[in-house]
């Protein structure tokens, strides 16, 4: 039986391209009437192939969805993000907007935040250090987010103004780099994005610093299209760019945990 299975389907691998090839073979044989599912004994080997390669009722994953589904593994195992350190004293984001000077944000585990803008470090007071859909969001709220894709999607949608579906992709993508999301939450955000029909795969791309990744786009309520370049191997978002006149662009230079706090704390 194992030889017959390998002849029909090939040896299954955890590779989106292999899944797609197997699906094409099955579809072709079904069209020619050469494959009768009930005539094949339900052996453990066949069951394993059907579960691993062809989930019941699921079409073969499109390339973009497959790429988004490769990122959760590295996102879930990431302990320190892109900061280059192993500490967890501060969540640190360093970015460059519209080709201008770099800015930075530090947030500690107690939710205290500092920014670096225009050459100086300032304490963030009077407002939460994060936002989602225009609403303030605390460090504690981010840490309490669910780490399952469906539950995360529903939770985030409920937080958006009027439950706006148009903002859902952008809100989920913000959990990938602008917020100190737990590794499991980042992985769930990638899986939730993979299931949104409004997220479109654009192919391989390079950001303004020459870093290679995969590009995905979605529309904002304003009609502007936002494009993210993601490195699936590290699960890091490299850049964000909006189309149209006056569209903003951001390069994400650092996004992760570090023990190094802001210099010259005020």
C-alpha positions in Angstrom: 0.0 0.0 0.0 2.8 2.4 0.8 4.3 1.9 -2.6 0.9 2.6 -4.2 0.4 5.7 -2.2 3.8 7.0 -3.1 3.2 6.2 -6.8 -0.1 8.1 -6.8 0.8 11.1 -4.6 4.5 11.1 -4.1 6.1 11.3 -0.7 4.3 14.1 1.3 6.4 17.0 2.5 5.6 20.0 4.7 6.0 22.2 1.6 3.2 24.3 0.1 4.4 23.5 -3.4 4.2 19.7 -2.7 0.7 20.1 -1.4 -0.3 22.0 -4.6 1.2 19.3 -6.8 -0.6 16.5 -4.9 -3.9 18.4 -5.2 -3.5 18.7 -9.0 -2.8 15.0 -9.3 -5.9 14.1 -7.2 -8.1 16.5 -9.2 -6.9 15.1 -12.5 -7.5 11.5 -11.5 -11.0 12.4 -10.2 -11.8 14.0 -13.5 -10.7 11.0 -15.4 -12.7 8.7 -13.1 -9.6 6.7 -12.1 -9.7 7.5 -8.4 -12.4 5.8 -6.3 -12.0 6.9 -2.7 -14.2 4.2 -1.2 -12.3 1.4 -2.9 -9.1 2.4 -1.2 -8.6 0.7 2.3 -8.5 3.3 5.1 -5.1 2.5 6.2 -3.2 4.6 8.7 -0.7 5.6 6.0 -3.5 6.8 3.7 -5.2 8.7 6.6 -1.9 10.4 7.4 -1.5 11.6 3.9 -5.0 12.8 3.6 -4.7 14.7 6.9 -1.3 16.1 6.1 -1.5 16.9 2.4 -5.2 17.3 1.7 -7.2 18.5 4.6 -10.9 17.6 4.1 -12.7 20.3 2.1 -9.7 22.6 1.8 -8.4 23.8 -1.6 -4.7 23.9 -2.2 -3.3 27.0 -0.5 -2.5 29.9 -2.8 1.1 31.1 -2.6 0.4 34.2 -0.6 -1.5 32.3 2.1 1.2 29.7 2.2 3.8 32.3 2.9 1.8 33.9 5.6 1.3 30.5 7.2 5.1 29.9 7.3 5.7 32.9 9.5 3.8 31.7 12.6 6.4 29.1 13.5 9.2 31.6 13.7 6.8 34.1 15.4 5.8 31.7 18.1 9.4 30.7 18.8 10.8 34.3 18.8 11.8 35.3 22.3 13.4 38.6 21.6 12.0 39.8 18.3 14.4 41.9 16.1 16.2 43.8 18.8 19.3 41.7 18.7 19.3 41.0 22.4 17.9 38.4 24.7 16.5 40.7 27.4 12.9 41.5 28.1 13.1 44.7 30.1 11.9 47.0 27.3 9.8 46.6 24.2 11.7 48.6 21.6 10.7 49.8 18.2 13.0 51.9 16.0 11.7 53.1 12.6 12.2 55.7 9.9 9.2 57.5 8.4 9.1 59.0 4.9 12.9 58.9 4.7 13.2 61.3 7.6 15.2 61.0 10.9 14.8 57.8 13.0 12.3 57.7 15.8 12.1 55.1 18.6 9.8 53.8 21.3 10.6 52.0 24.6 7.9 50.5 26.8 8.7 48.6 30.0 6.8 45.7 31.6 4.9 48.2 33.8 3.6 50.0 30.8 5.8 53.1 31.1 6.8 54.5 27.8 9.4 56.8 26.3 9.9 58.1 22.7 12.9 59.4 20.8 11.9 62.1 18.4 13.8 65.2 17.0 16.9 64.3 18.9 15.5 64.0 22.4 13.9 61.4 24.7 10.6 62.1 26.2 8.3 60.3 28.6 4.9 59.4 27.3 2.2 60.7 29.7 -1.5 61.3 29.6 -2.3 58.6 27.1 -1.7 54.9 26.5 1.5 54.1 24.6 -0.3 52.1 21.9 -3.5 52.3 19.9 -5.8 50.2 17.7 -8.3 51.6 15.4 -7.8 55.0 16.8 -8.4 53.9 20.4 -5.8 53.8 23.1 -4.5 50.4 24.2 -2.4 49.6 27.3 0.4 47.2 27.7 -1.8 45.0 29.9 -4.5 44.8 27.2 -2.0 43.7 24.6 -0.6 41.0 26.9 -4.2 39.7 27.5 -5.0 39.1 23.8 -5.9 35.5 22.8 -3.4 33.4 21.0 -5.8 31.5 18.8 -6.4 32.9 15.3 -10.2 32.9 15.3 -10.5 34.2 18.9 -7.9 36.9 18.2 -9.8 38.0 15.0 -13.1 38.3 16.8 -11.5 40.0 19.8 -9.8 42.6 17.6 -12.9 43.2 15.5 -14.9 43.9 18.7 -12.3 46.6 19.7 -12.6 48.5 16.4 -15.0 51.4 15.9 -18.4 49.9 15.0 -16.7 46.5 14.5 -15.3 47.9 11.2 -14.2 45.1 9.0 -12.3 47.5 6.8 -9.8 48.1 9.7 -9.4 44.5 10.7 -6.4 43.7 8.4 -4.6 46.8 9.6 -5.3 46.2 13.2 -4.1 42.6 13.0 -0.9 43.6 11.2 -0.1 46.2 13.9 0.2 43.2 16.3 3.2 42.0 14.3 5.5 44.9 15.0 4.0 48.1 16.5 3.0 46.3 19.8 4.7 44.0 22.3 2.5 41.1 21.4 3.3 37.7 22.9 4.9 35.3 20.5 1.7 33.2 20.4 -0.4 36.3 19.6 1.9 37.3 16.8 1.6 33.7 15.3 -2.2 33.9 15.6 -2.2 37.3 13.9 -0.4 35.8 10.9 -2.9 33.0 10.7 -5.8 35.4 11.0 -4.4 37.6 8.2 -3.9 34.5 6.0 -7.7 33.9 6.1 -8.7 37.5 5.3 -9.8 37.7 1.6 -8.9 41.4 1.5 -5.2 40.7 2.1 -3.6 40.3 -1.3 -0.2 38.8 -2.1 2.0 40.9 -4.4 5.1 38.7 -4.6 8.7 39.0 -3.7 9.8 42.6 -2.9 12.7 44.6 -1.6 12.4 47.5 0.9 14.3 50.8 0.5 17.2 49.4 2.5 17.6 46.5 0.2 16.1 43.9 2.6 14.2 41.2 0.7 10.9 39.8 1.7 7.3 39.1 0.6 4.8 41.9 -0.1 1.1 41.9 1.0 -1.4 44.6 0.6 -4.9 45.6 1.8 -7.1 48.6 1.5 -7.7 51.1 4.3 -11.2 52.7 4.8 -9.9 55.9 3.1 -9.2 53.9 -0.1 -5.5 54.0 0.3 -3.7 50.7 -0.2 -1.2 49.7 2.5 1.6 47.4 1.5 3.7 45.4 4.0 7.0 43.7 3.2 7.4 40.7 5.5 10.4 38.4 6.1 8.6 35.0 6.7 11.8 33.4 7.9 12.1 35.7 10.9 8.4 36.7 11.0 9.5 40.4 11.0 7.7 43.2 9.2 10.4 45.1 7.3 8.4 48.1 5.9 4.9 49.6 5.5 4.0 51.9 2.7 0.8 53.6 1.6 -0.1 54.3 -2.0 -1.3 57.5 -3.4 -0.4 61.2 -3.0 0.7 62.0 0.5 1.0 58.3 1.4 3.3 57.6 4.2 6.1 55.0 4.4 7.8 53.5 7.4 10.9 51.3 7.6 11.0 49.1 10.7 14.6 49.0 11.8 14.1 47.3 15.1 11.1 45.6 16.7 11.6 43.4 19.8 12.6 43.1 23.4 15.9 44.4 24.8 17.5 45.1 28.2 18.8 48.4 26.9 16.5 51.3 27.8 16.3 54.8 26.4 19.4 56.9 26.9 19.3 59.8 29.4 16.0 58.9 30.9 14.0 62.1 31.7 
